[in-house]
Amino acid sequence: MRMTLTAFLISWIFVVAPVFAGQYNEVLSIGDPAPAWNELPGTDGKAHSFGEFKDDEAIVIAFTCLSCPTAVDYEKRFDTLAKKYGAPDGTAGRKAGFIAVCVNRVPEDRLDKLTERAKRQQLAFPVIYDESQKIARDYGAIFTPEYYVLNKQRKVTYMGAFDDATDSTKVSKHFVEDALISTLANESAPIKETLARGCRIRYAPLRN
């Protein structure tokens, strides 16, 4: 039986064309359960797991590093947000958990360097290090920095950029904070997904 041109094109699209879960994410969609992680070392000298946030009403995750100037520039903004909403007496009395993740294997992004930086800056959140890079692949993270907001059910309510301008004096939209406020209020984020910007995560090639 001869295949019609239309049928051939449809089959070609399904085989060849990339399939994205979200608008910009190849792995996750808004509303998907967030991938968990276990016992990853942190800059506070402790091992951190996904389950430690069980009492938090929301979680904000930042994929970051020290070798990317953009990621370093956003460190203070993320820290300010963590101090604002991470305390038990935060907005509306509802506490959010904050954590940053680095998976790059270059020397300047290793755990010892992250620890030195976290102590020097007195960050309000731990930075965990995953040499396997699995956590970043599970989230479909591409850039540093890149952010994810999770609700109480640990489903993704937002993913993408922190705000709309790398220059802090030109910011007009606070994507992560707006999504967090909505998530804490059990409402949908006004903007659910944006394209993160910064440096690409330095993934090691996968081997069979």
N, CA, C and O of each residue as an XYZ file, in Angstrom:
832
protein
N       0.853     -1.196      0.000
C       0.000      0.000      0.000
C       0.886      1.242      0.000
O       1.796      1.378      0.817
N       0.603      2.123     -0.917
C       1.417      3.326     -1.001
C       0.993      4.331      0.061
O      -0.195      4.542      0.308
N       2.010      4.953      0.688
C       1.739      5.970      1.700
C       1.495      7.306      1.013
O       2.277      7.716      0.155
N       0.423      7.984      1.383
C       0.141      9.293      0.819
C       1.154     10.300      1.329
O       1.799     10.082      2.355
N       1.289     11.398      0.612
C       2.233     12.441      1.015
C       1.876     12.996      2.380
O       2.765     13.246      3.194
N       0.592     13.195      2.648
C       0.156     13.734      3.941
C       0.531     12.803      5.071
O       1.051     13.234      6.100
N       0.261     11.504      4.872
C       0.589     10.521      5.907
C       2.085     10.465      6.155
O       2.535     10.321      7.292
N       2.858     10.580      5.064
C       4.320     10.552      5.208
C       4.812     11.744      6.014
O       5.667     11.595      6.887
N       4.276     12.929      5.726
C       4.712     14.124      6.434
C       4.363     14.060      7.903
O       5.155     14.468      8.752
N       3.172     13.546      8.210
C       2.748     13.412      9.608
C       3.680     12.466     10.352
O       4.114     12.758     11.466
N       3.984     11.331      9.729
C       4.870     10.364     10.372
C       6.268     10.944     10.545
O       6.926     10.673     11.549
N       6.725     11.731      9.591
C       8.048     12.355      9.679
C       8.108     13.350     10.826
O       9.109     13.426     11.538
N       7.044     14.108     11.004
C       7.001     15.085     12.095
C       7.115     14.396     13.445
O       7.858     14.857     14.312
N       6.387     13.292     13.637
C       6.397     12.600     14.915
C       7.744     11.945     15.184
O       8.150     11.813     16.338
N       8.434     11.537     14.137
C       9.709     10.856     14.318
C      10.858     11.838     14.474
O      11.746     11.633     15.301
N      10.844     12.906     13.680
C      12.001     13.786     13.598
C      11.877     15.027     14.459
O      12.846     15.433     15.101
N      10.708     15.634     14.484
C      10.561     16.906     15.166
C      10.721     16.739     16.672
O      10.223     15.761     17.230
N      11.412     17.679     17.356
C      11.582     17.597     18.799
C      10.263     17.801     19.513
O       9.451     18.631     19.104
N      10.047     17.054     20.570
C       8.830     17.157     21.355
C       9.161     17.848     22.665
O       9.975     17.347     23.442
N       8.544     18.985     22.916
C       8.764     19.714     24.145
C       7.617     19.442     25.112
O       6.451     19.399     24.718
N       7.968     19.259     26.382
C       6.941     19.076     27.406
C       6.279     20.420     27.694
O       5.062     20.564     27.579
N       7.101     21.404     28.072
C       6.598     22.750     28.275
C       6.891     23.606     27.056
O       7.316     23.099     26.018
N       6.663     24.894     27.185
C       6.931     25.788     26.058
C       8.427     25.883     25.764
O       8.846     25.973     24.610
N       9.223     25.860     26.842
C      10.671     25.966     26.675
C      11.427     24.797     27.295
O      12.650     24.717     27.175
N      10.729     23.912     27.942
C      11.361     22.821     28.679
C      11.082     21.491     27.980
O       9.926     21.183     27.692
N      12.095     20.718     27.709
C      11.939     19.458     26.993
C      11.501     18.309     27.905
O      11.162     17.230     27.418
N      11.505     18.532     29.217
C      11.242     17.453     30.173
C       9.955     17.668     30.965
O       9.132     16.760     31.072
N       9.782     18.861     31.515
C       8.656     19.123     32.409
C       7.640     20.084     31.801
O       7.972     20.941     30.982
N       6.400     19.911     32.227
C       5.331     20.850     31.915
C       4.818     21.445     33.216
O       5.005     20.863     34.284
N       4.179     22.588     33.130
C       3.537     23.161     34.300
C       2.474     22.171     34.795
O       1.676     21.658     34.010
N       2.477     21.912     36.102
C       1.539     20.963     36.689
C       2.116     19.579     36.887
O       1.500     18.734     37.535
N       3.308     19.337     36.327
C       3.959     18.031     36.512
C       4.492     17.893     37.937
O       4.876     18.886     38.555
N       4.516     16.668     38.461
C       5.178     16.442     39.753
C       6.662     16.752     39.629
O       7.296     16.384     38.640
N       7.211     17.420     40.620
C       8.626     17.784     40.577
C       9.496     16.576     40.907
O       9.185     15.839     41.842
N      10.571     16.359     40.169
C      11.480     15.257     40.465
C      12.129     15.432     41.841
O      12.453     16.548     42.248
N      12.311     14.331     42.539
C      12.927     14.362     43.864
C      14.417     14.076     43.761
O      14.896     13.584     42.739
N      15.137     14.383     44.815
C      16.560     14.028     44.905
C      16.850     13.588     46.338
O      16.099     13.904     47.260
N      17.935     12.866     46.508
C      18.274     12.339     47.829
C      19.739     12.539     48.155
O      20.618     12.291     47.329
N      19.986     12.991     49.371
C      21.329     13.021     49.963
C      22.388     13.676     49.083
O      23.432     13.083     48.810
N      22.115     14.894     48.643
C      23.124     15.640     47.902
C      23.859     16.579     48.862
O      23.225     17.234     49.690
N      25.196     16.652     48.758
C      25.957     17.480     49.692
C      25.712     18.964     49.485
O      25.560     19.435     48.358
N      25.675     19.703     50.614
C      25.403     21.128     50.546
C      26.509     21.979     51.119
O      27.425     21.477     51.770
N      26.417     23.273     50.873
C      27.427     24.210     51.338
C      27.397     24.418     52.844
O      28.306     25.029     53.406
N      26.355     23.912     53.500
C      26.267     24.011     54.961
C      26.827     22.778     55.651
O      26.699     22.632     56.866
N      27.447     21.890     54.880
C      28.026     20.685     55.449
C      27.041     19.563     55.675
O      27.394     18.539     56.260
N      25.814     19.735     55.224
C      24.781     18.727     55.410
C      24.400     18.101     54.074
O      24.645     18.673     53.011
N      23.793     16.909     54.146
C      23.233     16.271     52.962
C      21.762     16.662     52.878
O      21.041     16.618     53.874
N      21.330     17.039     51.697
C      19.962     17.544     51.530
C      19.147     16.642     50.608
O      19.636     16.158     49.587
N      17.890     16.430     50.999
C      16.958     15.616     50.217
C      15.680     16.394     49.980
O      15.356     17.328     50.713
N      14.969     15.998     48.953
C      13.713     16.657     48.579
C      12.711     16.652     49.727
O      11.973     17.617     49.922
N      12.691     15.555     50.487
C      11.703     15.399     51.542
C      11.863     16.330     52.717
O      10.944     16.442     53.528
N      12.990     17.005     52.844
C      13.200     17.880     54.004
C      12.303     19.113     53.964
O      12.170     19.821     54.963
N      11.688     19.369     52.813
C      10.821     20.535     52.677
C       9.346     20.213     52.963
O       8.460     20.986     52.601
N       9.093     19.090     53.602
C       7.714     18.616     53.769
C       6.811     19.605     54.504
O       5.596     19.591     54.307
N       7.381     20.453     55.338
C       6.570     21.415     56.085
C       6.430     22.761     55.376
O       5.725     23.646     55.860
N       7.087     22.916     54.250
C       7.015     24.184     53.519
C       5.821     24.206     52.574
O       5.475     23.198     51.958
N       5.202     25.373     52.473
C       4.028     25.527     51.617
C       4.400     25.589     50.135
O       3.563     25.344     49.267
N       5.645     25.916     49.860
C       6.133     25.990     48.480
C       7.649     25.815     48.517
O       8.275     25.947     49.569
N       8.224     25.518     47.363
C       9.676     25.412     47.238
C      10.102     26.218     46.015
O       9.445     26.186     44.975
N      11.205     26.934     46.155
C      11.793     27.637     45.022
C      13.195     27.071     44.808
O      14.025     27.088     45.718
N      13.450     26.576     43.616
C      14.729     25.957     43.278
C      15.436     26.823     42.242
O      14.832     27.251     41.258
N      16.714     27.074     42.472
C      17.523     27.821     41.510
C      18.667     26.947     41.031
O      19.443     26.450     41.847
N      18.788     26.752     39.734
C      19.970     26.107     39.171
C      20.972     27.222     38.892
O      20.681     28.162     38.152
N      22.142     27.109     39.485
C      23.100     28.202     39.440
C      24.521     27.677     39.369
O      24.739     26.467     39.317
N      25.484     28.581     39.366
C      26.900     28.215     39.398
C      27.704     29.478     39.673
O      27.144     30.570     39.774
N      29.018     29.322     39.792
C      29.889     30.473     40.020
C      30.630     30.900     38.758
O      31.160     32.010     38.694
N      30.670     30.037     37.766
C      31.431     30.343     36.552
C      30.641     31.174     35.553
O      31.181     31.574     34.521
N      29.384     31.437     35.839
C      28.543     32.242     34.950
C      28.286     33.603     35.581
O      27.691     33.668     36.656
N      28.711     34.685     34.952
C      28.490     36.024     35.508
C      27.020     36.338     35.764
O      26.686     36.991     36.752
N      26.149     35.879     34.883
C      24.719     36.145     35.062
C      24.188     35.451     36.307
O      23.411     36.036     37.063
N      24.602     34.211     36.524
C      24.173     33.478     37.709
C      24.659     34.162     38.979
O      23.919     34.252     39.958
N      25.882     34.639     38.970
C      26.430     35.351     40.127
C      25.663     36.649     40.362
O      25.390     37.010     41.506
N      25.317     37.346     39.291
C      24.556     38.590     39.410
C      23.205     38.357     40.081
O      22.723     39.214     40.822
N      22.597     37.209     39.827
C      21.268     36.928     40.366
C      21.296     36.331     41.769
O      20.248     36.155     42.390
N      22.470     36.024     42.260
C      22.577     35.420     43.592
C      21.929     36.301     44.664
O      21.169     35.806     45.496
N      22.222     37.588     44.647
C      21.682     38.498     45.657
C      20.164     38.597     45.554
O      19.480     38.665     46.576
N      19.630     38.606     44.338
C      18.172     38.696     44.171
C      17.492     37.459     44.761
O      16.457     37.559     45.420
N      18.088     36.301     44.514
C      17.519     35.067     45.055
C      17.649     35.052     46.575
O      16.735     34.604     47.268
N      18.763     35.533     47.095
C      18.975     35.580     48.537
C      17.967     36.514     49.206
O      17.430     36.201     50.268
N      17.719     37.652     48.581
C      16.736     38.597     49.116
C      15.348     37.967     49.162
O      14.608     38.145     50.129
N      15.005     37.239     48.120
C      13.707     36.566     48.079
C      13.619     35.499     49.171
O      12.583     35.348     49.818
N      14.709     34.763     49.369
C      14.728     33.708     50.390
C      14.557     34.296     51.783
O      13.866     33.718     52.623
N      15.173     35.422     52.027
C      15.047     36.061     53.338
C      13.653     36.644     53.548
O      13.179     36.755     54.678
N      13.010     37.010     52.459
C      11.674     37.609     52.549
C      10.589     36.567     52.772
O       9.659     36.789     53.547
N      10.706     35.424     52.088
C       9.636     34.432     52.145
C      10.039     33.132     52.839
O       9.198     32.254     53.033
N      11.295     32.998     53.213
C      11.753     31.739     53.793
C      11.598     31.639     55.285
O      11.778     30.558     55.846
N      11.269     32.728     55.953
C      11.103     32.694     57.409
C       9.713     32.183     57.777
O       8.776     32.333     56.993
N       9.565     31.580     58.965
C       8.250     31.070     59.396
C       7.175     32.139     59.419
O       5.994     31.833     59.254
N       7.569     33.393     59.623
C       6.595     34.481     59.665
C       6.574     35.248     58.344
O       6.334     36.455     58.313
N       6.830     34.523     57.254
C       6.853     35.143     55.938
C       5.471     35.582     55.487
O       4.537     35.642     56.287
N       5.346     35.886     54.215
C       4.102     36.400     53.659
C       2.904     35.549     54.055
O       2.892     34.339     53.831
N       1.898     36.186     54.645
C       0.658     35.517     55.064
C       0.936     34.363     56.023
O       0.111     33.462     56.179
N       2.107     34.397     56.666
C       2.433     33.345     57.616
C       2.711     32.001     56.964
O       2.738     30.977     57.647
N       2.916     31.987     55.677
C       3.132     30.725     54.961
C       4.567     30.681     54.469
O       5.000     31.552     53.713
N       5.294     29.681     54.893
C       6.725     29.616     54.646
C       7.053     28.858     53.366
O       6.426     27.849     53.043
N       8.040     29.363     52.651
C       8.536     28.684     51.453
C       9.966     28.227     51.704
O      10.711     28.859     52.452
N      10.337     27.126     51.072
C      11.695     26.625     51.162
C      12.498     27.066     49.945
O      11.964     27.155     48.839
N      13.771     27.337     50.152
C      14.645     27.804     49.075
C      15.898     26.952     49.029
O      16.480     26.625     50.063
N      16.306     26.597     47.825
C      17.532     25.836     47.655
C      18.109     26.120     46.264
O      17.368     26.313     45.300
N      19.430     26.141     46.179
C      20.101     26.324     44.895
C      20.866     25.050     44.562
O      21.275     24.304     45.452
N      21.050     24.818     43.279
C      21.683     23.593     42.804
C      22.763     23.935     41.786
O      22.548     24.752     40.890
N      23.918     23.308     41.927
C      24.973     23.438     40.921
C      25.368     22.044     40.455
O      25.554     21.141     41.270
N      25.497     21.870     39.140
C      25.870     20.560     38.594
C      27.107     20.622     37.702
O      27.586     19.588     37.234
N      27.624     21.821     37.463
C      28.809     21.945     36.610
C      30.019     21.266     37.258
O      30.169     21.287     38.480
N      30.866     20.672     36.441
C      32.005     19.925     36.966
C      33.323     20.671     36.860
O      34.365     20.129     37.231
N      33.304     21.896     36.365
C      34.542     22.655     36.251
C      35.018     23.039     37.649
O      34.196     23.175     38.555
N      36.336     23.217     37.849
C      36.883     23.478     39.186
C      36.224     24.633     39.927
O      36.001     24.540     41.134
N      35.903     25.733     39.219
C      35.340     26.902     39.900
C      33.906     26.693     40.380
O      33.376     27.523     41.119
N      33.272     25.591     39.970
C      31.899     25.309     40.385
C      31.793     24.111     41.334
O      30.688     23.660     41.636
N      32.912     23.602     41.796
C      32.909     22.457     42.701
C      32.396     22.870     44.083
O      32.291     24.055     44.396
N      32.080     21.858     44.901
C      31.466     22.108     46.200
C      32.337     22.974     47.102
O      31.807     23.814     47.830
N      33.652     22.797     47.075
C      34.505     23.592     47.951
C      34.416     25.074     47.602
O      34.401     25.920     48.497
N      34.357     25.393     46.322
C      34.237     26.789     45.905
C      32.856     27.349     46.235
O      32.727     28.502     46.647
N      31.832     26.527     46.053
C      30.465     26.942     46.398
C      30.355     27.226     47.888
O      29.695     28.182     48.297
N      31.009     26.387     48.707
C      30.965     26.544     50.160
C      31.651     27.828     50.586
O      31.144     28.556     51.440
N      32.796     28.106     49.997
C      33.510     29.348     50.309
C      32.642     30.561     49.994
O      32.571     31.508     50.777
N      31.990     30.521     48.849
C      31.144     31.633     48.429
C      29.926     31.789     49.348
O      29.587     32.903     49.746
N      29.281     30.692     49.677
C      28.082     30.744     50.512
C      28.389     31.309     51.892
O      27.599     32.079     52.439
N      29.527     30.931     52.454
C      29.920     31.440     53.773
C      30.276     32.921     53.694
O      29.906     33.703     54.570
N      30.983     33.293     52.659
C      31.398     34.682     52.504
C      30.197     35.611     52.319
O      30.171     36.722     52.849
N      29.198     35.137     51.556
C      28.018     35.953     51.268
C      26.924     35.788     52.316
O      25.931     36.516     52.301
N      27.106     34.825     53.234
C      26.107     34.535     54.265
C      24.723     34.317     53.655
O      23.746     34.963     54.032
N      24.674     33.398     52.713
C      23.439     33.127     51.991
C      22.384     32.499     52.906
O      22.703     31.731     53.813
N      21.141     32.840     52.646
C      20.029     32.355     53.465
C      19.521     30.993     53.006
O      18.535     30.486     53.540
N      20.177     30.408     52.036
C      19.752     29.125     51.487
C      20.990     28.260     51.246
O      22.071     28.797     51.004
N      20.855     26.945     51.305
C      21.995     26.083     50.972
C      22.126     25.922     49.465
O      21.148     26.022     48.725
N      23.335     25.676     49.036
C      23.588     25.318     47.641
C      24.032     23.861     47.648
O      24.993     23.507     48.332
N      23.342     23.019     46.893
C      23.715     21.614     46.843
C      24.450     21.323     45.539
O      24.265     22.004     44.530
N      25.276     20.305     45.589
C      26.108     19.981     44.431
C      25.821     18.560     43.969
O      25.829     17.625     44.769
N      25.568     18.402     42.674
C      25.273     17.091     42.105
C      26.236     16.811     40.960
O      26.026     17.243     39.826
N      27.285     16.085     41.282
C      28.294     15.780     40.264
C      27.735     14.897     39.163
O      28.220     14.939     38.033
N      26.712     14.089     39.478
C      26.115     13.215     38.469
C      25.304     13.999     37.448
O      25.045     13.508     36.350
N      24.904     15.212     37.804
C      24.089     16.102     36.972
C      22.659     15.594     36.772
O      21.902     16.159     35.983
N      22.296     14.542     37.477
C      20.985     13.934     37.287
C      19.848     14.882     37.633
O      18.846     14.934     36.921
N      19.994     15.628     38.714
C      18.905     16.494     39.142
C      18.577     17.540     38.075
O      17.408     17.837     37.832
N      19.607     18.095     37.442
C      19.369     19.099     36.399
C      18.719     18.468     35.171
O      17.827     19.060     34.563
N      19.161     17.281     34.813
C      18.543     16.586     33.671
C      17.090     16.251     33.979
O      16.229     16.363     33.106
N      16.811     15.840     35.211
C      15.437     15.488     35.597
C      14.502     16.681     35.494
O      13.323     16.529     35.175
N      15.031     17.869     35.766
C      14.213     19.082     35.697
C      14.223     19.709     34.305
O      13.461     20.638     34.037
N      15.070     19.211     33.432
C      15.153     19.799     32.098
C      15.811     21.158     32.105
O      15.590     21.962     31.199
N      16.626     21.426     33.127
C      17.281     22.726     33.239
C      18.326     22.887     32.127
O      19.041     21.941     31.794
N      18.402     24.071     31.571
C      19.326     24.361     30.479
C      20.321     25.447     30.863
O      21.491     25.387     30.486
N      19.850     26.440     31.617
C      20.679     27.608     31.891
C      21.008     27.765     33.374
O      20.357     27.184     34.242
N      22.025     28.556     33.631
C      22.259     29.112     34.951
C      22.251     30.631     34.791
O      23.053     31.188     34.041
N      21.317     31.309     35.518
C      20.371     30.719     36.442
C      19.066     30.295     35.754
O      18.698     30.811     34.698
N      18.386     29.340     36.387
C      17.064     28.895     35.943
C      16.274     28.499     37.189
O      16.818     27.877     38.101
N      14.993     28.860     37.225
C      14.225     28.764     38.463
C      12.944     27.938     38.303
O      12.321     27.909     37.242
N      12.580     27.271     39.401
C      11.366     26.461     39.444
C      10.635     26.750     40.749
O      11.250     26.802     41.815
N       9.317     26.939     40.661
C       8.480     27.116     41.850
C       7.554     25.907     41.947
O       6.913     25.523     40.968
N       7.491     25.315     43.132
C       6.669     24.129     43.373
C       5.631     24.436     44.443
O       5.909     25.177     45.386
N       4.444     23.875     44.303
C       3.402     24.103     45.295
C       3.444     23.062     46.417
O       4.366     22.249     46.482
N       2.449     23.094     47.292
C       2.412     22.188     48.436
C       2.347     20.740     47.988
O       2.862     19.857     48.673
N       1.726     20.487     46.857
C       1.642     19.129     46.304
C       2.888     18.771     45.509
O       2.971     17.697     44.913
N       3.847     19.673     45.508
C       5.133     19.513     44.824
C       4.976     19.324     43.323
O       5.653     18.517     42.686
N       4.045     20.113     42.792
C       3.899     20.201     41.344
C       4.455     21.533     40.871
O       4.431     22.522     41.604
N       4.953     21.554     39.649
C       5.588     22.750     39.107
C       4.523     23.799     38.776
O       3.587     23.533     38.022
N       4.682     24.994     39.353
C       3.761     26.096     39.054
C       4.414     27.180     38.202
O       3.733     27.996     37.581
N       5.740     27.174     38.182
C       6.465     28.141     37.345
C       7.845     27.582     37.036
O       8.429     26.864     37.848
N       8.365     27.916     35.853
C       9.757     27.592     35.527
C      10.266     28.588     34.496
O       9.553     28.983     33.573
N      11.532     28.985     34.684
C      12.128     29.913     33.740
C      13.017     30.950     34.395
O      13.769     30.638     35.319
N      12.933     32.176     33.924
C      13.783     33.272     34.392
C      13.290     33.839     35.714
O      12.124     33.676     36.075
N      14.187     34.509     36.432
C      13.827     35.126     37.712
C      12.965     36.362     37.498
O      11.971     36.575     38.192
N      13.365     37.170     36.523
C      12.622     38.384     36.190
C      12.871     38.720     34.721
O      13.402     37.897     33.975
N      12.495     39.905     34.315
C      12.537     40.210     32.885
C      13.718     41.064     32.450
O      13.750     41.508     31.302
N      14.688     41.312     33.321
C      15.830     42.138     32.930
C      17.051     41.797     33.771
O      16.991     41.818     35.001
N      18.146     41.486     33.115
C      19.384     41.206     33.836
C      19.870     42.439     34.578
O      20.419     42.324     35.674
N      19.677     43.605     34.004
C      19.978     44.867     34.668
C      18.889     45.119     35.707
O      17.730     45.340     35.354
N      19.256     45.085     36.969
C      18.259     45.185     38.039
C      17.501     46.503     38.033
O      16.400     46.583     38.577
N      18.067     47.531     37.431
C      17.392     48.830     37.380
C      16.294     48.867     36.320
O      15.507     49.812     36.269
N      16.246     47.837     35.476
C      15.273     47.824     34.385
C      14.208     46.745     34.551
O      13.421     46.504     33.635
N      14.177     46.095     35.712
C      13.205     45.021     35.944
C      11.799     45.599     36.084
O      11.580     46.534     36.853
N      10.855     45.042     35.341
C       9.450     45.451     35.459
C       8.541     44.286     35.829
O       7.419     44.488     36.294
N       9.036     43.051     35.618
C       8.235     41.874     35.938
C       9.061     40.909     36.782
O      10.167     40.514     36.413
N       8.488     40.544     37.924
C       9.170     39.658     38.872
C       8.541     38.259     38.781
O       7.691     37.892     39.593
N       8.972     37.500     37.788
C       8.317     36.231     37.484
C       8.287     35.271     38.673
O       7.232     34.734     39.012
N       9.431     35.057     39.301
C       9.504     34.075     40.388
C       8.707     34.538     41.599
O       7.924     33.768     42.155
N       8.895     35.772     42.009
C       8.167     36.259     43.190
C       6.660     36.268     42.946
O       5.890     35.886     43.827
N       6.236     36.697     41.771
C       4.799     36.701     41.469
C       4.241     35.281     41.479
O       3.139     35.043     41.972
N       5.008     34.342     40.935
C       4.570     32.944     40.932
C       4.519     32.400     42.347
O       3.609     31.642     42.684
N       5.476     32.771     43.175
C       5.500     32.300     44.557
C       4.325     32.842     45.349
O       3.691     32.106     46.105
N       4.031     34.120     45.182
C       2.885     34.720     45.873
C       1.603     33.989     45.494
O       0.791     33.660     46.359
N       1.424     33.739     44.209
C       0.223     33.031     43.745
C       0.192     31.606     44.265
O      -0.860     31.116     44.678
N       1.334     30.938     44.250
C       1.401     29.557     44.717
C       1.055     29.465     46.199
O       0.330     28.558     46.608
N       1.560     30.386     46.999
C       1.257     30.390     48.436
C      -0.218     30.671     48.699
O      -0.760     30.289     49.736
N      -0.851     31.336     47.759
C      -2.279     31.641     47.889
C      -3.148     30.585     47.198
O      -4.358     30.765     47.054
N      -2.527     29.493     46.776
C      -3.230     28.424     46.061
C      -3.896     28.916     44.779
O      -4.990     28.479     44.422
N      -3.223     29.822     44.103
C      -3.712     30.366     42.841
C      -2.701     30.087     41.732
O      -1.544     29.767     42.004
N      -3.140     30.207     40.496
C      -2.248     29.998     39.363
C      -1.310     31.182     39.196
O      -1.696     32.330     39.416
N      -0.091     30.894     38.809
C       0.876     31.966     38.573
C       0.421     32.810     37.394
O      -0.079     32.262     36.412
N       0.580     34.127     37.461
C       0.163     34.996     36.344
C       0.929     34.687     35.059
O       0.366     34.744     33.966
N       2.190     34.367     35.193
C       3.013     33.904     34.075
C       3.647     32.592     34.524
O       4.367     32.564     35.522
N       3.391     31.519     33.807
C       3.779     30.189     34.258
C       5.125     29.719     33.717
O       5.784     28.886     34.338
N       5.530     30.233     32.589
C       6.777     29.763     32.007
C       7.413     30.861     31.166
O       6.741     31.550     30.399
N       8.713     31.005     31.326
C       9.479     31.944     30.513
C      10.771     31.255     30.087
O      11.120     30.194     30.603
N      11.459     31.854     29.163
C      12.750     31.328     28.741
C      13.832     31.880     29.660
O      14.027     33.093     29.736
N      14.532     30.994     30.354
C      15.626     31.430     31.221
C      16.753     31.987     30.364
O      16.857     31.677     29.178
N      17.588     32.806     30.973
C      18.716     33.379     30.239
C      19.947     33.358     31.139
O      19.847     33.468     32.361
N      21.082     33.216     30.520
C      22.326     33.129     31.268
C      23.305     32.275     30.499
O      23.408     32.384     29.277
N      24.030     31.420     31.214
C      24.993     30.516     30.595
C      24.418     29.107     30.558
O      23.689     28.700     31.463
N      24.746     28.377     29.520
C      24.263     27.003     29.439
C      24.945     26.120     30.470
O      26.143     26.246     30.722
N      24.163     25.225     31.062
C      24.730     24.252     31.993
C      25.730     23.384     31.241
O      25.473     22.977     30.108
N      26.860     23.103     31.861
C      27.923     22.351     31.195
C      27.705     20.852     31.393
O      28.370     20.211     32.207
N      26.778     20.324     30.645
C      26.481     18.894     30.752
C      27.612     18.067     30.154
O      28.165     18.401     29.105
N      27.940     16.988     30.843
C      28.887     16.017     30.289
C      28.146     15.132     29.299
O      26.969     14.846     29.515
N      28.775     14.694     28.238
C      28.099     13.821     27.264
C      27.632     12.534     27.937
O      28.351     11.958     28.752
N      26.431     12.089     27.594
C      25.915     10.834     28.120
C      26.518      9.664     27.350
O      26.623      9.706     26.124
N      26.905      8.640     28.063
C      27.487      7.464     27.417
C      26.543      6.290     27.545
O      25.861      6.131     28.558
N      26.507      5.464     26.505
C      25.655      4.281     26.523
C      26.231      3.252     27.489
O      25.660      2.173     27.654
